[in-house]
Amino acid sequence: MELILCWMMIALQLNGIHTEGIHIKTFGTGTNVSLLCSNRTFNTLIMEKWNIERRGGDDCWVGFLSENNGTNSTCDSRITIQQKSDHVILHISPFKPSDEGNYTCQTHFSEGDESAHFHVTAESNVNASEVQHRQPPQAGIIIWMVCSFGALLTLIVLSSVIIWGKVQSKRRKKLGEHPGYGTIHHIY
């Protein structure tokens, strides 16, 4: 059963269906940070909201309503939602260690909803003029590797059982045994 679920996860990843995961981002302090919730274009956007749970407990949210290009926020003025070309982004300027935490966005489009989760950390030894974007290997690749190993292990075990069964069957035939009946004696 796990193997079937594993292959389904691989198929979803390969087909590009949105699966939720946590993006891990590390930024240098003092930098300008931008987070993109969705790759969909602005023309079908209805609303976007970011919930920010900071490590220090200073939680806040910021929202954007496309109907009137209006924003609303409980965050300080460094954290805003901005429109960049065809997308809406969360912008933090300048990024501070106190901004570390979990960022969750919910985007509502005319075709449906999307969400994304980010774990954001600060790296103080990074030059303030450069932004570090570090992500672990993509979840799809990790899932593919684990599932491939599981599938290979399953294939080896099943092959071994089949081969062992055939060897035992040939051995019984050579010894004149019949499965379930023991030795067959021929009387002439």
C-alpha positions as CSV (number, residue, x, y, z in Angstrom):
1,M,0.0,0.0,0.0
2,E,2.8,2.4,0.8
3,L,4.4,1.7,-2.6
4,I,1.1,2.7,-4.3
5,L,0.9,5.9,-2.3
6,C,4.5,6.6,-3.0
7,W,4.1,6.3,-6.8
8,M,1.0,8.5,-6.6
9,M,3.1,11.2,-4.9
10,I,5.7,10.9,-7.6
11,A,3.1,11.2,-10.3
12,L,1.6,14.3,-8.7
13,Q,5.1,15.9,-8.5
14,L,5.9,15.0,-12.1
15,N,2.6,16.3,-13.4
16,G,3.1,19.7,-11.7
17,I,0.1,19.5,-9.4
18,H,0.5,21.8,-6.5
19,T,1.4,20.0,-3.3
20,E,1.9,21.9,-0.2
21,G,5.3,21.9,1.4
22,I,7.5,24.2,3.4
23,H,10.0,26.4,1.6
24,I,13.1,27.2,3.7
25,K,14.6,30.6,3.0
26,T,17.6,32.2,4.6
27,F,18.3,35.9,4.1
28,G,21.0,38.3,5.1
29,T,20.1,40.9,7.6
30,G,19.6,44.4,6.2
31,T,18.6,43.1,2.8
32,N,15.4,43.6,0.9
33,V,13.4,40.4,0.9
34,S,10.6,39.3,-1.5
35,L,8.4,36.2,-1.1
36,L,6.2,35.0,-4.0
37,C,3.1,33.1,-2.9
38,S,2.0,32.0,-6.4
39,N,3.3,32.0,-10.0
40,R,-0.2,32.8,-11.3
41,T,-0.5,36.2,-12.9
42,F,-2.2,39.2,-11.3
43,N,-5.1,39.4,-13.7
44,T,-7.1,36.6,-12.0
45,L,-6.1,37.5,-8.4
46,I,-9.0,38.3,-6.1
47,M,-7.2,38.4,-2.7
48,E,-3.9,37.5,-1.0
49,K,-3.2,37.3,2.7
50,W,0.0,36.6,4.5
51,N,0.0,35.3,8.2
52,I,3.4,35.9,9.8
53,E,4.3,34.0,13.0
54,R,7.6,35.4,14.2
55,R,10.0,33.6,16.4
56,G,9.8,36.3,19.0
57,G,6.0,36.1,19.1
58,D,5.3,39.4,17.4
59,D,2.8,37.9,15.0
60,C,1.0,40.0,12.3
61,W,-0.7,39.7,8.9
62,V,-0.9,41.7,5.7
63,G,-3.5,41.4,3.0
64,F,-4.2,42.7,-0.5
65,L,-7.5,43.0,-2.2
66,S,-7.3,43.4,-6.0
67,E,-10.7,45.0,-6.4
68,N,-9.4,48.3,-5.2
69,N,-5.7,47.6,-5.0
70,G,-6.0,48.1,-1.3
71,T,-3.8,46.6,1.4
72,N,-4.5,46.2,5.1
73,S,-1.9,45.2,7.7
74,T,-1.2,44.7,11.4
75,C,2.6,44.4,10.6
76,D,5.0,47.3,10.8
77,S,5.6,49.5,7.8
78,R,8.7,47.5,6.7
79,I,6.4,44.6,5.7
80,T,4.2,45.3,2.7
81,I,2.5,43.6,-0.3
82,Q,3.6,45.1,-3.6
83,Q,2.7,44.5,-7.2
84,K,5.7,43.6,-9.4
85,S,4.9,43.2,-13.1
86,D,2.2,40.5,-13.2
87,H,2.6,39.2,-9.6
88,V,2.0,40.2,-6.0
89,I,4.9,39.8,-3.6
90,L,5.4,40.1,0.2
91,H,8.2,42.7,0.6
92,I,10.3,43.1,3.8
93,S,12.8,46.0,3.8
94,P,15.1,45.8,5.6
95,F,15.1,42.2,6.8
96,K,15.9,41.9,10.5
97,P,16.6,38.8,12.7
98,S,13.3,39.5,14.5
99,D,11.6,38.7,11.1
100,E,12.5,35.1,11.4
101,G,9.6,32.7,11.6
102,N,6.8,31.0,9.7
103,Y,5.1,32.8,6.8
104,T,1.9,31.4,5.3
105,C,0.1,32.9,2.4
106,Q,-3.3,32.2,1.0
107,T,-4.1,33.4,-2.5
108,H,-7.6,33.4,-4.0
109,F,-7.9,33.5,-7.8
110,S,-11.0,33.3,-9.9
111,E,-9.9,29.7,-10.9
112,G,-9.2,28.5,-7.3
113,D,-7.1,28.9,-4.3
114,E,-3.4,28.3,-3.5
115,S,-1.3,28.5,-0.4
116,A,2.4,28.4,0.4
117,H,4.4,28.0,3.6
118,F,7.8,29.5,4.2
119,H,10.2,29.1,7.1
120,V,12.4,32.2,7.1
121,T,15.7,32.6,8.9
122,A,18.3,35.3,9.1
123,E,22.0,34.9,8.5
124,S,23.9,37.8,9.9
125,N,27.3,37.1,8.3
126,V,25.9,37.7,4.8
127,N,26.8,40.9,3.0
128,A,23.9,43.3,3.4
129,S,23.9,43.9,-0.4
130,E,23.4,40.2,-1.3
131,V,20.4,38.0,-0.5
132,Q,20.9,34.3,0.2
133,H,18.2,32.0,-1.0
134,R,18.9,28.5,0.3
135,Q,16.5,25.7,-0.3
136,P,16.9,22.1,0.6
137,P,16.5,19.6,-2.2
138,Q,13.0,19.8,-3.6
139,A,10.4,17.6,-1.9
140,G,9.6,15.9,-5.1
141,I,13.2,14.7,-5.6
142,I,13.4,13.4,-2.0
143,I,10.1,11.6,-2.4
144,W,11.2,10.2,-5.7
145,M,14.5,8.9,-4.2
146,V,12.8,7.3,-1.1
147,C,10.1,5.8,-3.3
148,S,12.6,4.5,-5.8
149,F,14.6,2.9,-3.0
150,G,11.4,1.3,-1.6
151,A,10.3,0.1,-5.0
152,L,13.7,-1.4,-5.7
153,L,13.8,-3.1,-2.3
154,T,10.2,-4.5,-2.9
155,L,11.3,-5.7,-6.4
156,I,14.3,-7.5,-4.9
157,V,12.2,-9.2,-2.2
158,L,9.5,-10.3,-4.6
159,S,12.0,-11.6,-7.1
160,S,13.7,-13.5,-4.4
161,V,10.5,-15.1,-3.2
162,I,9.5,-16.1,-6.8
163,I,12.9,-17.5,-7.6
164,W,13.0,-19.4,-4.3
165,G,9.5,-20.8,-5.0
166,K,10.6,-22.0,-8.5
167,V,13.7,-23.6,-7.1
168,Q,11.7,-25.4,-4.4
169,S,9.2,-26.6,-7.1
170,K,12.0,-28.0,-9.3
171,R,13.5,-29.6,-6.2
172,R,10.2,-31.3,-5.3
173,K,9.8,-32.6,-8.9
174,K,13.3,-34.1,-8.8
175,L,12.6,-35.8,-5.5
176,G,9.2,-37.1,-6.7
177,E,7.2,-35.0,-4.2
178,H,3.9,-33.5,-4.9
179,P,3.1,-30.3,-3.1
180,G,0.7,-30.9,-0.2
181,Y,0.8,-34.7,-0.6
182,G,4.3,-35.6,0.3
183,T,6.3,-38.2,-1.6
184,I,4.5,-40.0,-4.4
185,H,5.4,-43.7,-4.6
186,H,5.0,-45.5,-7.9
187,I,3.8,-49.0,-7.5
188,Y,4.3,-51.4,-10.5
